[in-house]
Amino acid sequence: MRKSMKSLTRKEEIIMLSILHLKENAYLVAIVDHLSQTTEKKVSLTSVHLPLNRLEKNELIQSEFGEATAVRGGRRKKIYTITKLGFETLEEHKRISDLLWKNYLKYSSPKD
């Protein structure tokens, strides 16, 4: 990995990919719902909220508050977006993963 690239956990990677998928609707509850649907497992708010804070601290994502809505009692949603460094980090992780999977596919599956 290049020196400027940050390391990502698998959870951070799928959260960032969810942010890219959700675009302007990438707020905490929408991310949780998207991950729950995609993984077909219940995902908790805390299990997403903590990595979001870490990703933002590491400057891989950024956030800003959206408009207040009546549905949320006048509260504003915190919308997340991927930074340039975050996108470059995702691309690097994909490159490495693709290389590893390519090599993996050369071998037959293990025998039970």
Biopython code that builds the backbone (N, CA, C, O; Angstrom):
import numpy as np
from Bio.PDB.StructureBuilder import StructureBuilder

atoms = [
    (1, "MET", "N", (0.845, -1.176, 0.000)),
    (1, "MET", "CA", (0.000, 0.000, 0.000)),
    (1, "MET", "C", (0.893, 1.242, 0.000)),
    (1, "MET", "O", (1.927, 1.270, 0.667)),
    (2, "ARG", "N", (0.497, 2.242, -0.732)),
    (2, "ARG", "CA", (1.270, 3.476, -0.759)),
    (2, "ARG", "C", (1.283, 4.128, 0.612)),
    (2, "ARG", "O", (0.354, 3.950, 1.400)),
    (3, "LYS", "N", (2.332, 4.879, 0.895)),
    (3, "LYS", "CA", (2.471, 5.493, 2.211)),
    (3, "LYS", "C", (1.326, 6.438, 2.538)),
    (3, "LYS", "O", (0.930, 6.539, 3.699)),
    (4, "SER", "N", (0.782, 7.137, 1.540)),
    (4, "SER", "CA", (-0.278, 8.112, 1.801)),
    (4, "SER", "C", (-1.639, 7.458, 2.033)),
    (4, "SER", "O", (-2.568, 8.108, 2.512)),
    (5, "MET", "N", (-1.756, 6.183, 1.697)),
    (5, "MET", "CA", (-3.037, 5.501, 1.839)),
    (5, "MET", "C", (-3.284, 5.088, 3.282)),
    (5, "MET", "O", (-2.367, 4.680, 3.995)),
    (6, "LYS", "N", (-4.514, 5.201, 3.689)),
    (6, "LYS", "CA", (-4.924, 4.788, 5.026)),
    (6, "LYS", "C", (-5.384, 3.340, 4.974)),
    (6, "LYS", "O", (-5.827, 2.852, 3.935)),
    (7, "SER", "N", (-5.275, 2.674, 6.088)),
    (7, "SER", "CA", (-5.757, 1.307, 6.214)),
    (7, "SER", "C", (-7.250, 1.341, 6.539)),
    (7, "SER", "O", (-7.720, 2.237, 7.241)),
    (8, "LEU", "N", (-7.985, 0.363, 6.028)),
    (8, "LEU", "CA", (-9.418, 0.264, 6.287)),
    (8, "LEU", "C", (-9.763, -1.110, 6.831)),
    (8, "LEU", "O", (-9.207, -2.120, 6.400)),
    (9, "THR", "N", (-10.681, -1.136, 7.776)),
    (9, "THR", "CA", (-11.261, -2.413, 8.177)),
    (9, "THR", "C", (-12.327, -2.768, 7.135)),
    (9, "THR", "O", (-12.753, -1.916, 6.355)),
    (10, "ARG", "N", (-12.746, -4.020, 7.132)),
    (10, "ARG", "CA", (-13.813, -4.430, 6.198)),
    (10, "ARG", "C", (-15.084, -3.623, 6.469)),
    (10, "ARG", "O", (-15.764, -3.211, 5.530)),
    (11, "LYS", "N", (-15.411, -3.395, 7.742)),
    (11, "LYS", "CA", (-16.607, -2.621, 8.107)),
    (11, "LYS", "C", (-16.508, -1.200, 7.551)),
    (11, "LYS", "O", (-17.476, -0.685, 6.991)),
    (12, "GLU", "N", (-15.348, -0.567, 7.703)),
    (12, "GLU", "CA", (-15.164, 0.791, 7.180)),
    (12, "GLU", "C", (-15.317, 0.808, 5.668)),
    (12, "GLU", "O", (-15.923, 1.722, 5.110)),
    (13, "GLU", "N", (-14.769, -0.201, 5.007)),
    (13, "GLU", "CA", (-14.872, -0.279, 3.551)),
    (13, "GLU", "C", (-16.327, -0.377, 3.105)),
    (13, "GLU", "O", (-16.736, 0.340, 2.192)),
    (14, "ILE", "N", (-17.114, -1.245, 3.726)),
    (14, "ILE", "CA", (-18.504, -1.383, 3.270)),
    (14, "ILE", "C", (-19.346, -0.167, 3.651)),
    (14, "ILE", "O", (-20.319, 0.149, 2.967)),
    (15, "ILE", "N", (-18.983, 0.512, 4.726)),
    (15, "ILE", "CA", (-19.669, 1.764, 5.063)),
    (15, "ILE", "C", (-19.374, 2.814, 4.006)),
    (15, "ILE", "O", (-20.279, 3.516, 3.557)),
    (16, "MET", "N", (-18.117, 2.925, 3.607)),
    (16, "MET", "CA", (-17.757, 3.906, 2.578)),
    (16, "MET", "C", (-18.430, 3.582, 1.245)),
    (16, "MET", "O", (-18.885, 4.485, 0.543)),
    (17, "LEU", "N", (-18.493, 2.315, 0.901)),
    (17, "LEU", "CA", (-19.173, 1.927, -0.336)),
    (17, "LEU", "C", (-20.664, 2.244, -0.256)),
    (17, "LEU", "O", (-21.272, 2.610, -1.262)),
    (18, "SER", "N", (-21.253, 2.108, 0.925)),
    (18, "SER", "CA", (-22.655, 2.467, 1.111)),
    (18, "SER", "C", (-22.860, 3.969, 0.938)),
    (18, "SER", "O", (-23.850, 4.402, 0.348)),
    (19, "ILE", "N", (-21.927, 4.756, 1.449)),
    (19, "ILE", "CA", (-21.998, 6.219, 1.283)),
    (19, "ILE", "C", (-21.983, 6.564, -0.205)),
    (19, "ILE", "O", (-22.769, 7.395, -0.660)),
    (20, "LEU", "N", (-21.097, 5.930, -0.954)),
    (20, "LEU", "CA", (-21.043, 6.181, -2.401)),
    (20, "LEU", "C", (-22.367, 5.797, -3.069)),
    (20, "LEU", "O", (-22.857, 6.519, -3.938)),
    (21, "HIS", "N", (-22.937, 4.674, -2.670)),
    (21, "HIS", "CA", (-24.190, 4.200, -3.254)),
    (21, "HIS", "C", (-25.360, 5.141, -2.924)),
    (21, "HIS", "O", (-26.193, 5.426, -3.785)),
    (22, "LEU", "N", (-25.414, 5.615, -1.690)),
    (22, "LEU", "CA", (-26.556, 6.426, -1.231)),
    (22, "LEU", "C", (-26.477, 7.883, -1.677)),
    (22, "LEU", "O", (-27.486, 8.587, -1.665)),
    (23, "LYS", "N", (-25.300, 8.338, -2.066)),
    (23, "LYS", "CA", (-25.075, 9.711, -2.532)),
    (23, "LYS", "C", (-25.574, 10.728, -1.514)),
    (23, "LYS", "O", (-25.137, 10.707, -0.364)),
    (24, "GLU", "N", (-26.492, 11.628, -1.917)),
    (24, "GLU", "CA", (-26.947, 12.705, -1.024)),
    (24, "GLU", "C", (-27.857, 12.203, 0.099)),
    (24, "GLU", "O", (-28.250, 12.985, 0.964)),
    (25, "ASN", "N", (-28.193, 10.929, 0.100)),
    (25, "ASN", "CA", (-29.010, 10.332, 1.162)),
    (25, "ASN", "C", (-28.167, 9.525, 2.151)),
    (25, "ASN", "O", (-28.704, 8.689, 2.879)),
    (26, "ALA", "N", (-26.864, 9.764, 2.186)),
    (26, "ALA", "CA", (-25.957, 8.994, 3.043)),
    (26, "ALA", "C", (-25.912, 9.580, 4.452)),
    (26, "ALA", "O", (-24.959, 10.266, 4.820)),
    (27, "TYR", "N", (-26.954, 9.299, 5.233)),
    (27, "TYR", "CA", (-26.976, 9.672, 6.642)),
    (27, "TYR", "C", (-27.064, 8.386, 7.452)),
    (27, "TYR", "O", (-27.351, 7.324, 6.899)),
    (28, "LEU", "N", (-26.823, 8.470, 8.749)),
    (28, "LEU", "CA", (-26.635, 7.291, 9.594)),
    (28, "LEU", "C", (-27.712, 6.225, 9.413)),
    (28, "LEU", "O", (-27.383, 5.070, 9.141)),
    (29, "VAL", "N", (-28.979, 6.575, 9.555)),
    (29, "VAL", "CA", (-30.046, 5.578, 9.483)),
    (29, "VAL", "C", (-30.123, 4.951, 8.087)),
    (29, "VAL", "O", (-30.347, 3.748, 7.960)),
    (30, "ALA", "N", (-29.940, 5.756, 7.051)),
    (30, "ALA", "CA", (-29.972, 5.224, 5.676)),
    (30, "ALA", "C", (-28.806, 4.265, 5.441)),
    (30, "ALA", "O", (-28.968, 3.245, 4.772)),
    (31, "ILE", "N", (-27.641, 4.583, 5.982)),
    (31, "ILE", "CA", (-26.476, 3.699, 5.841)),
    (31, "ILE", "C", (-26.742, 2.372, 6.546)),
    (31, "ILE", "O", (-26.471, 1.304, 5.997)),
    (32, "VAL", "N", (-27.272, 2.445, 7.761)),
    (32, "VAL", "CA", (-27.607, 1.233, 8.524)),
    (32, "VAL", "C", (-28.612, 0.383, 7.753)),
    (32, "VAL", "O", (-28.437, -0.829, 7.629)),
    (33, "ASP", "N", (-29.665, 1.016, 7.234)),
    (33, "ASP", "CA", (-30.683, 0.285, 6.467)),
    (33, "ASP", "C", (-30.075, -0.357, 5.221)),
    (33, "ASP", "O", (-30.369, -1.511, 4.911)),
    (34, "HIS", "N", (-29.237, 0.380, 4.512)),
    (34, "HIS", "CA", (-28.606, -0.136, 3.302)),
    (34, "HIS", "C", (-27.723, -1.349, 3.621)),
    (34, "HIS", "O", (-27.767, -2.358, 2.917)),
    (35, "LEU", "N", (-26.934, -1.243, 4.675)),
    (35, "LEU", "CA", (-26.063, -2.356, 5.062)),
    (35, "LEU", "C", (-26.876, -3.567, 5.521)),
    (35, "LEU", "O", (-26.517, -4.704, 5.215)),
    (36, "SER", "N", (-27.959, -3.333, 6.246)),
    (36, "SER", "CA", (-28.823, -4.434, 6.697)),
    (36, "SER", "C", (-29.427, -5.164, 5.505)),
    (36, "SER", "O", (-29.473, -6.394, 5.482)),
    (37, "GLN", "N", (-29.888, -4.407, 4.518)),
    (37, "GLN", "CA", (-30.466, -5.021, 3.312)),
    (37, "GLN", "C", (-29.404, -5.752, 2.507)),
    (37, "GLN", "O", (-29.633, -6.870, 2.045)),
    (38, "THR", "N", (-28.253, -5.133, 2.338)),
    (38, "THR", "CA", (-27.192, -5.717, 1.517)),
    (38, "THR", "C", (-26.617, -6.990, 2.132)),
    (38, "THR", "O", (-26.409, -7.986, 1.440)),
    (39, "THR", "N", (-26.364, -6.945, 3.441)),
    (39, "THR", "CA", (-25.745, -8.098, 4.105)),
    (39, "THR", "C", (-26.766, -9.127, 4.575)),
    (39, "THR", "O", (-26.411, -10.239, 4.965)),
    (40, "GLU", "N", (-28.042, -8.740, 4.533)),
    (40, "GLU", "CA", (-29.133, -9.595, 5.020)),
    (40, "GLU", "C", (-28.940, -9.954, 6.493)),
    (40, "GLU", "O", (-29.308, -11.042, 6.937)),
    (41, "LYS", "N", (-28.354, -9.012, 7.242)),
    (41, "LYS", "CA", (-28.165, -9.154, 8.686)),
    (41, "LYS", "C", (-28.536, -7.831, 9.337)),
    (41, "LYS", "O", (-28.378, -6.768, 8.738)),
    (42, "LYS", "N", (-29.033, -7.904, 10.571)),
    (42, "LYS", "CA", (-29.369, -6.679, 11.290)),
    (42, "LYS", "C", (-28.077, -5.948, 11.656)),
    (42, "LYS", "O", (-27.172, -6.524, 12.259)),
    (43, "VAL", "N", (-28.010, -4.690, 11.287)),
    (43, "VAL", "CA", (-26.851, -3.847, 11.585)),
    (43, "VAL", "C", (-27.309, -2.782, 12.578)),
    (43, "VAL", "O", (-28.329, -2.127, 12.361)),
    (44, "SER", "N", (-26.564, -2.609, 13.658)),
    (44, "SER", "CA", (-26.957, -1.631, 14.679)),
    (44, "SER", "C", (-26.431, -0.237, 14.344)),
    (44, "SER", "O", (-25.460, -0.082, 13.603)),
    (45, "LEU", "N", (-27.088, 0.760, 14.902)),
    (45, "LEU", "CA", (-26.642, 2.145, 14.707)),
    (45, "LEU", "C", (-25.223, 2.337, 15.237)),
    (45, "LEU", "O", (-24.399, 2.983, 14.590)),
    (46, "THR", "N", (-24.938, 1.782, 16.404)),
    (46, "THR", "CA", (-23.615, 1.941, 17.016)),
    (46, "THR", "C", (-22.515, 1.322, 16.167)),
    (46, "THR", "O", (-21.414, 1.864, 16.070)),
    (47, "SER", "N", (-22.823, 0.169, 15.547)),
    (47, "SER", "CA", (-21.788, -0.507, 14.755)),
    (47, "SER", "C", (-21.428, 0.284, 13.502)),
    (47, "SER", "O", (-20.405, 0.009, 12.874)),
    (48, "VAL", "N", (-22.246, 1.255, 13.131)),
    (48, "VAL", "CA", (-21.953, 2.135, 11.985)),
    (48, "VAL", "C", (-21.462, 3.493, 12.480)),
    (48, "VAL", "O", (-20.558, 4.082, 11.887)),
    (49, "HIS", "N", (-22.047, 3.985, 13.551)),
    (49, "HIS", "CA", (-21.710, 5.313, 14.049)),
    (49, "HIS", "C", (-20.234, 5.432, 14.447)),
    (49, "HIS", "O", (-19.574, 6.414, 14.109)),
    (50, "LEU", "N", (-19.729, 4.438, 15.159)),
    (50, "LEU", "CA", (-18.323, 4.501, 15.602)),
    (50, "LEU", "C", (-17.342, 4.503, 14.426)),
    (50, "LEU", "O", (-16.426, 5.325, 14.410)),
    (51, "PRO", "N", (-17.503, 3.601, 13.432)),
    (51, "PRO", "CA", (-16.603, 3.679, 12.271)),
    (51, "PRO", "C", (-16.754, 4.990, 11.484)),
    (51, "PRO", "O", (-15.773, 5.501, 10.945)),
    (52, "LEU", "N", (-17.970, 5.532, 11.418)),
    (52, "LEU", "CA", (-18.148, 6.825, 10.738)),
    (52, "LEU", "C", (-17.291, 7.893, 11.409)),
    (52, "LEU", "O", (-16.636, 8.685, 10.732)),
    (53, "ASN", "N", (-17.296, 7.914, 12.733)),
    (53, "ASN", "CA", (-16.465, 8.891, 13.458)),
    (53, "ASN", "C", (-14.987, 8.687, 13.163)),
    (53, "ASN", "O", (-14.250, 9.651, 12.959)),
    (54, "ARG", "N", (-14.556, 7.430, 13.141)),
    (54, "ARG", "CA", (-13.151, 7.111, 12.847)),
    (54, "ARG", "C", (-12.778, 7.537, 11.430)),
    (54, "ARG", "O", (-11.722, 8.131, 11.210)),
    (55, "LEU", "N", (-13.644, 7.232, 10.480)),
    (55, "LEU", "CA", (-13.386, 7.588, 9.082)),
    (55, "LEU", "C", (-13.296, 9.103, 8.913)),
    (55, "LEU", "O", (-12.458, 9.609, 8.167)),
    (56, "GLU", "N", (-14.171, 9.815, 9.618)),
    (56, "GLU", "CA", (-14.145, 11.279, 9.522)),
    (56, "GLU", "C", (-12.874, 11.836, 10.172)),
    (56, "GLU", "O", (-12.257, 12.759, 9.640)),
    (57, "LYS", "N", (-12.490, 11.283, 11.302)),
    (57, "LYS", "CA", (-11.260, 11.714, 11.983)),
    (57, "LYS", "C", (-10.045, 11.489, 11.081)),
    (57, "LYS", "O", (-9.120, 12.301, 11.071)),
    (58, "ASN", "N", (-10.046, 10.389, 10.325)),
    (58, "ASN", "CA", (-8.945, 10.066, 9.414)),
    (58, "ASN", "C", (-9.062, 10.756, 8.057)),
    (58, "ASN", "O", (-8.265, 10.502, 7.153)),
    (59, "GLU", "N", (-10.056, 11.629, 7.920)),
    (59, "GLU", "CA", (-10.266, 12.449, 6.719)),
    (59, "GLU", "C", (-10.578, 11.622, 5.472)),
    (59, "GLU", "O", (-10.270, 12.033, 4.353)),
    (60, "LEU", "N", (-11.188, 10.459, 5.671)),
    (60, "LEU", "CA", (-11.603, 9.624, 4.538)),
    (60, "LEU", "C", (-13.033, 9.939, 4.126)),
    (60, "LEU", "O", (-13.435, 9.681, 2.991)),
    (61, "ILE", "N", (-13.796, 10.497, 5.056)),
    (61, "ILE", "CA", (-15.139, 10.993, 4.757)),
    (61, "ILE", "C", (-15.278, 12.358, 5.409)),
    (61, "ILE", "O", (-14.474, 12.747, 6.256)),
    (62, "GLN", "N", (-16.310, 13.074, 5.000)),
    (62, "GLN", "CA", (-16.633, 14.346, 5.647)),
    (62, "GLN", "C", (-18.144, 14.402, 5.802)),
    (62, "GLN", "O", (-18.871, 13.630, 5.175)),
    (63, "SER", "N", (-18.608, 15.308, 6.630)),
    (63, "SER", "CA", (-20.047, 15.408, 6.842)),
    (63, "SER", "C", (-20.468, 16.862, 6.866)),
    (63, "SER", "O", (-19.678, 17.769, 7.130)),
    (64, "GLU", "N", (-21.737, 17.044, 6.582)),
    (64, "GLU", "CA", (-22.358, 18.360, 6.739)),
    (64, "GLU", "C", (-23.825, 18.119, 7.049)),
    (64, "GLU", "O", (-24.384, 17.075, 6.713)),
    (65, "PHE", "N", (-24.429, 19.088, 7.685)),
    (65, "PHE", "CA", (-25.827, 18.934, 8.043)),
    (65, "PHE", "C", (-26.724, 19.338, 6.884)),
    (65, "PHE", "O", (-26.514, 20.366, 6.241)),
    (66, "GLY", "N", (-27.730, 18.506, 6.633)),
    (66, "GLY", "CA", (-28.719, 18.793, 5.605)),
    (66, "GLY", "C", (-29.795, 19.707, 6.165)),
    (66, "GLY", "O", (-29.676, 20.231, 7.272)),
    (67, "GLU", "N", (-30.835, 19.884, 5.388)),
    (67, "GLU", "CA", (-31.952, 20.738, 5.794)),
    (67, "GLU", "C", (-32.760, 20.081, 6.910)),
    (67, "GLU", "O", (-32.831, 18.855, 6.998)),
    (68, "ALA", "N", (-33.365, 20.901, 7.753)),
    (68, "ALA", "CA", (-34.267, 20.399, 8.787)),
    (68, "ALA", "C", (-35.551, 19.918, 8.121)),
    (68, "ALA", "O", (-36.030, 20.524, 7.163)),
    (69, "THR", "N", (-36.099, 18.827, 8.636)),
    (69, "THR", "CA", (-37.341, 18.290, 8.074)),
    (69, "THR", "C", (-38.368, 18.102, 9.177)),
    (69, "THR", "O", (-38.026, 17.835, 10.329)),
    (70, "ALA", "N", (-39.641, 18.246, 8.802)),
    (70, "ALA", "CA", (-40.734, 18.050, 9.754)),
    (70, "ALA", "C", (-40.777, 16.601, 10.238)),
    (70, "ALA", "O", (-41.125, 16.335, 11.388)),
    (71, "VAL", "N", (-40.423, 15.672, 9.357)),
    (71, "VAL", "CA", (-40.431, 14.249, 9.702)),
    (71, "VAL", "C", (-39.512, 13.982, 10.893)),
    (71, "VAL", "O", (-39.808, 13.126, 11.727)),
    (72, "ARG", "N", (-38.416, 14.700, 10.972)),
    (72, "ARG", "CA", (-37.442, 14.507, 12.061)),
    (72, "ARG", "C", (-37.644, 15.530, 13.181)),
    (72, "ARG", "O", (-36.730, 15.767, 13.971)),
    (73, "GLY", "N", (-38.819, 16.130, 13.257)),
    (73, "GLY", "CA", (-39.089, 17.103, 14.319)),
    (73, "GLY", "C", (-38.219, 18.339, 14.226)),
    (73, "GLY", "O", (-37.881, 18.944, 15.243)),
    (74, "GLY", "N", (-37.856, 18.717, 13.011)),
    (74, "GLY", "CA", (-37.033, 19.902, 12.801)),
    (74, "GLY", "C", (-35.537, 19.661, 12.911)),
    (74, "GLY", "O", (-34.738, 20.576, 12.712)),
    (75, "ARG", "N", (-35.157, 18.419, 13.230)),
    (75, "ARG", "CA", (-33.720, 18.117, 13.328)),
    (75, "ARG", "C", (-33.136, 17.898, 11.940)),
    (75, "ARG", "O", (-33.820, 17.453, 11.019)),
    (76, "ARG", "N", (-31.857, 18.221, 11.814)),
    (76, "ARG", "CA", (-31.181, 18.078, 10.525)),
    (76, "ARG", "C", (-30.409, 16.765, 10.476)),
    (76, "ARG", "O", (-29.892, 16.298, 11.491)),
    (77, "LYS", "N", (-30.338, 16.180, 9.291)),
    (77, "LYS", "CA", (-29.571, 14.951, 9.089)),
    (77, "LYS", "C", (-28.111, 15.308, 8.838)),
    (77, "LYS", "O", (-27.807, 16.313, 8.194)),
    (78, "LYS", "N", (-27.220, 14.481, 9.349)),
    (78, "LYS", "CA", (-25.791, 14.631, 9.081)),
    (78, "LYS", "C", (-25.489, 13.764, 7.861)),
    (78, "LYS", "O", (-25.544, 12.537, 7.936)),
    (79, "ILE", "N", (-25.174, 14.402, 6.750)),
    (79, "ILE", "CA", (-24.940, 13.729, 5.476)),
    (79, "ILE", "C", (-23.437, 13.512, 5.297)),
    (79, "ILE", "O", (-22.634, 14.424, 5.495)),
    (80, "TYR", "N", (-23.077, 12.289, 4.919)),
    (80, "TYR", "CA", (-21.667, 11.923, 4.745)),
    (80, "TYR", "C", (-21.309, 11.833, 3.267)),
    (80, "TYR", "O", (-22.116, 11.403, 2.442)),
    (81, "THR", "N", (-20.092, 12.245, 2.950)),
    (81, "THR", "CA", (-19.546, 12.095, 1.600)),
    (81, "THR", "C", (-18.102, 11.596, 1.717)),
    (81, "THR", "O", (-17.448, 11.758, 2.747)),
    (82, "ILE", "N", (-17.635, 10.991, 0.637)),
    (82, "ILE", "CA", (-16.270, 10.475, 0.585)),
    (82, "ILE", "C", (-15.332, 11.601, 0.145)),
    (82, "ILE", "O", (-15.639, 12.342, -0.789)),
    (83, "THR", "N", (-14.202, 11.723, 0.814)),
    (83, "THR", "CA", (-13.196, 12.714, 0.411)),
    (83, "THR", "C", (-12.337, 12.139, -0.718)),
    (83, "THR", "O", (-12.437, 10.956, -1.045)),
    (84, "LYS", "N", (-11.506, 12.977, -1.297)),
    (84, "LYS", "CA", (-10.587, 12.508, -2.336)),
    (84, "LYS", "C", (-9.675, 11.415, -1.781)),
    (84, "LYS", "O", (-9.469, 10.389, -2.429)),
    (85, "LEU", "N", (-9.129, 11.631, -0.580)),
    (85, "LEU", "CA", (-8.274, 10.621, 0.053)),
    (85, "LEU", "C", (-9.065, 9.333, 0.302)),
    (85, "LEU", "O", (-8.538, 8.236, 0.120)),
    (86, "GLY", "N", (-10.313, 9.467, 0.713)),
    (86, "GLY", "CA", (-11.155, 8.299, 0.941)),
    (86, "GLY", "C", (-11.388, 7.506, -0.329)),
    (86, "GLY", "O", (-11.324, 6.277, -0.322)),
    (87, "PHE", "N", (-11.660, 8.209, -1.422)),
    (87, "PHE", "CA", (-11.877, 7.534, -2.702)),
    (87, "PHE", "C", (-10.602, 6.839, -3.168)),
    (87, "PHE", "O", (-10.651, 5.705, -3.645)),
    (88, "GLU", "N", (-9.466, 7.510, -3.033)),
    (88, "GLU", "CA", (-8.191, 6.900, -3.423)),
    (88, "GLU", "C", (-7.896, 5.669, -2.579)),
    (88, "GLU", "O", (-7.369, 4.676, -3.081)),
    (89, "THR", "N", (-8.234, 5.735, -1.303)),
    (89, "THR", "CA", (-8.024, 4.602, -0.400)),
    (89, "THR", "C", (-8.909, 3.428, -0.804)),
    (89, "THR", "O", (-8.450, 2.286, -0.820)),
    (90, "LEU", "N", (-10.178, 3.697, -1.133)),
    (90, "LEU", "CA", (-11.072, 2.637, -1.610)),
    (90, "LEU", "C", (-10.536, 1.997, -2.890)),
    (90, "LEU", "O", (-10.550, 0.774, -3.029)),
    (91, "GLU", "N", (-10.071, 2.814, -3.812)),
    (91, "GLU", "CA", (-9.524, 2.284, -5.064)),
    (91, "GLU", "C", (-8.326, 1.379, -4.807)),
    (91, "GLU", "O", (-8.189, 0.334, -5.443)),
    (92, "GLU", "N", (-7.460, 1.776, -3.878)),
    (92, "GLU", "CA", (-6.280, 0.976, -3.557)),
    (92, "GLU", "C", (-6.682, -0.344, -2.909)),
    (92, "GLU", "O", (-6.105, -1.386, -3.220)),
    (93, "HIS", "N", (-7.650, -0.310, -2.023)),
    (93, "HIS", "CA", (-8.141, -1.537, -1.403)),
    (93, "HIS", "C", (-8.747, -2.470, -2.451)),
    (93, "HIS", "O", (-8.551, -3.683, -2.391)),
    (94, "LYS", "N", (-9.474, -1.909, -3.401)),
    (94, "LYS", "CA", (-10.061, -2.727, -4.467)),
    (94, "LYS", "C", (-8.968, -3.353, -5.331)),
    (94, "LYS", "O", (-9.050, -4.527, -5.692)),
    (95, "ARG", "N", (-7.953, -2.570, -5.656)),
    (95, "ARG", "CA", (-6.846, -3.079, -6.478)),
    (95, "ARG", "C", (-6.183, -4.282, -5.800)),
    (95, "ARG", "O", (-5.943, -5.310, -6.434)),
    (96, "ILE", "N", (-5.894, -4.141, -4.522)),
    (96, "ILE", "CA", (-5.249, -5.219, -3.778)),
    (96, "ILE", "C", (-6.177, -6.429, -3.668)),
    (96, "ILE", "O", (-5.750, -7.567, -3.863)),
    (97, "SER", "N", (-7.428, -6.179, -3.361)),
    (97, "SER", "CA", (-8.405, -7.269, -3.236)),
    (97, "SER", "C", (-8.556, -8.018, -4.559)),
    (97, "SER", "O", (-8.596, -9.249, -4.583)),
    (98, "ASP", "N", (-8.639, -7.274, -5.648)),
    (98, "ASP", "CA", (-8.759, -7.914, -6.969)),
    (98, "ASP", "C", (-7.554, -8.807, -7.262)),
    (98, "ASP", "O", (-7.715, -9.912, -7.780)),
    (99, "LEU", "N", (-6.351, -8.340, -6.934)),
    (99, "LEU", "CA", (-5.144, -9.151, -7.133)),
    (99, "LEU", "C", (-5.187, -10.427, -6.302)),
    (99, "LEU", "O", (-4.861, -11.508, -6.793)),
    (100, "LEU", "N", (-5.588, -10.298, -5.053)),
    (100, "LEU", "CA", (-5.664, -11.463, -4.180)),
    (100, "LEU", "C", (-6.718, -12.455, -4.658)),
    (100, "LEU", "O", (-6.475, -13.662, -4.648)),
    (101, "TRP", "N", (-7.883, -11.967, -5.076)),
    (101, "TRP", "CA", (-8.939, -12.858, -5.573)),
    (101, "TRP", "C", (-8.516, -13.519, -6.876)),
    (101, "TRP", "O", (-8.823, -14.688, -7.112)),
    (102, "LYS", "N", (-7.821, -12.782, -7.713)),
    (102, "LYS", "CA", (-7.359, -13.358, -8.974)),
    (102, "LYS", "C", (-6.438, -14.546, -8.696)),
    (102, "LYS", "O", (-6.552, -15.592, -9.335)),
    (103, "ASN", "N", (-5.536, -14.377, -7.747)),
    (103, "ASN", "CA", (-4.638, -15.464, -7.376)),
    (103, "ASN", "C", (-5.390, -16.608, -6.704)),
    (103, "ASN", "O", (-5.082, -17.776, -6.943)),
    (104, "TYR", "N", (-6.354, -16.288, -5.882)),
    (104, "TYR", "CA", (-7.153, -17.301, -5.200)),
    (104, "TYR", "C", (-7.874, -18.196, -6.200)),
    (104, "TYR", "O", (-7.939, -19.412, -6.021)),
    (105, "LEU", "N", (-8.406, -17.599, -7.233)),
    (105, "LEU", "CA", (-9.197, -18.351, -8.212)),
    (105, "LEU", "C", (-8.357, -19.330, -9.027)),
    (105, "LEU", "O", (-8.908, -20.179, -9.728)),
    (106, "LYS", "N", (-7.043, -19.223, -8.946)),
    (106, "LYS", "CA", (-6.163, -20.161, -9.647)),
    (106, "LYS", "C", (-6.168, -21.536, -8.984)),
    (106, "LYS", "O", (-5.813, -22.532, -9.614)),
    (107, "TYR", "N", (-6.561, -21.592, -7.744)),
    (107, "TYR", "CA", (-6.501, -22.824, -6.966)),
    (107, "TYR", "C", (-7.892, -23.401, -6.799)),
    (107, "TYR", "O", (-8.884, -22.672, -6.799)),
    (108, "SER", "N", (-7.957, -24.700, -6.658)),
    (108, "SER", "CA", (-9.241, -25.341, -6.404)),
    (108, "SER", "C", (-9.618, -25.138, -4.949)),
    (108, "SER", "O", (-8.763, -24.841, -4.114)),
    (109, "SER", "N", (-10.877, -25.296, -4.650)),
    (109, "SER", "CA", (-11.316, -25.125, -3.276)),
    (109, "SER", "C", (-10.782, -26.253, -2.403)),
    (109, "SER", "O", (-10.566, -27.365, -2.885)),
    (110, "PRO", "N", (-10.570, -25.973, -1.127)),
    (110, "PRO", "CA", (-10.045, -27.006, -0.236)),
    (110, "PRO", "C", (-11.025, -28.177, -0.099)),
    (110, "PRO", "O", (-12.241, -27.996, -0.159)),
    (111, "LYS", "N", (-10.487, -29.341, 0.080)),
    (111, "LYS", "CA", (-11.308, -30.536, 0.276)),
    (111, "LYS", "C", (-11.739, -30.618, 1.728)),
    (111, "LYS", "O", (-10.964, -30.295, 2.628)),
    (112, "ASP", "N", (-12.963, -31.045, 1.959)),
    (112, "ASP", "CA", (-13.454, -31.226, 3.334)),
    (112, "ASP", "C", (-12.941, -32.494, 3.937)),
    (112, "ASP", "O", (-13.255, -32.802, 5.086)),
]
sb = StructureBuilder()
sb.init_structure("model")
sb.init_model(0)
sb.init_chain("A")
sb.init_seg("    ")
for serial, (resi, resn, name, xyz) in enumerate(atoms, 1):
    if name == "N":
        sb.init_residue(resn, " ", resi, " ")
    sb.init_atom(name, np.array(xyz, "f"), 0.0, 1.0, " ", f" {name:<3s}", serial, name[0])
structure = sb.get_structure()
